[in-house]
Amino acid sequence: TEELRCELMANISHDLRTPLTMIEGFAEMMRDLPSENTPENAQVIVDEARYLSALVRDILDLSKLESGVQEMNPEPLNLTESVRQMVQRYGALCQSEGFTIRVEAEEDLWVLADALRLQQVLYNLVNNAIAYTPAGSSIRLTAHRERSASGDRVVVAVADDGPGIPPAEQARVFDLFY
């Protein structure tokens, strides 16, 4: 239980940083550049605050984790639209930082997923791309369906113009916070 609690706190701390950074960045931009005080930028702050609230609800639901049960809430989700909405929130930040984020998807791709958990994963991937992409570069999010004999699946990829992960470190890329 203690190990689960420590892992939960590490995960939550990591996940809280992203929306807090977005809120801080947009609020500072709106304060420093009056022309950026737009309803769209204010909506980003509202959306990120809602996301934070959902994360806090997860913290308060610690008893589920302690009992070994992490309840997922899968529902039909338009993954393509979800990715596009997330990228829109980065719009002003991209302009001020000098990079672009593009979404490439041939169609609306529907999945059965827990929207909050999927959003956490996508935010982490995009934020890592932003952190390691030089100014003037671009980040691409692609989504496509792969059909196989064992069934269909949707693949989402994040690519950037950054230096990449050195081959010696690639084996550890899924180690927690490596």
Secondary structure as the mmCIF struct_conf table of DSSP 4:
data_model
#
loop_
_struct_conf.conf_type_id
_struct_conf.id
_struct_conf.beg_label_comp_id
_struct_conf.beg_label_asym_id
_struct_conf.beg_label_seq_id
_struct_conf.end_label_comp_id
_struct_conf.end_label_asym_id
_struct_conf.end_label_seq_id
HELX_RH_AL_P HELX_RH_AL_P1 GLU A 2 ASP A 32
HELX_RH_3T_P HELX_RH_3T_P1 PRO A 34 GLU A 36
HELX_RH_AL_P HELX_RH_AL_P2 PRO A 39 LEU A 60
TURN_TY1_P TURN_TY1_P1 ASP A 61 ASP A 61
HELX_RH_AL_P HELX_RH_AL_P3 LEU A 62 GLU A 66
TURN_TY1_P TURN_TY1_P2 SER A 67 GLY A 68
STRN STRN1 GLU A 75 ASN A 78
HELX_RH_AL_P HELX_RH_AL_P4 LEU A 79 ARG A 89
TURN_TY1_P TURN_TY1_P3 TYR A 90 TYR A 90
HELX_RH_AL_P HELX_RH_AL_P5 GLY A 91 GLU A 97
TURN_TY1_P TURN_TY1_P4 GLY A 98 GLY A 98
STRN STRN2 THR A 100 ALA A 105
BEND BEND1 GLU A 106 GLU A 107
STRN STRN3 TRP A 110 ALA A 113
HELX_RH_AL_P HELX_RH_AL_P6 ALA A 115 ALA A 131
TURN_TY1_P TURN_TY1_P5 TYR A 132 TYR A 132
BEND BEND2 THR A 133 THR A 133
TURN_TY1_P TURN_TY1_P6 ALA A 135 GLY A 136
STRN STRN4 SER A 138 GLU A 146
TURN_TY1_P TURN_TY1_P7 ALA A 149 SER A 150
STRN STRN5 ARG A 153 ASP A 160
BEND BEND3 ASP A 161 GLY A 162
HELX_RH_3T_P HELX_RH_3T_P2 PRO A 167 ARG A 172
TURN_TY1_P TURN_TY1_P8 VAL A 173 PHE A 174
BEND BEND4 ASP A 175 ASP A 175
TURN_TY1_P TURN_TY1_P9 LEU A 176 PHE A 177
#
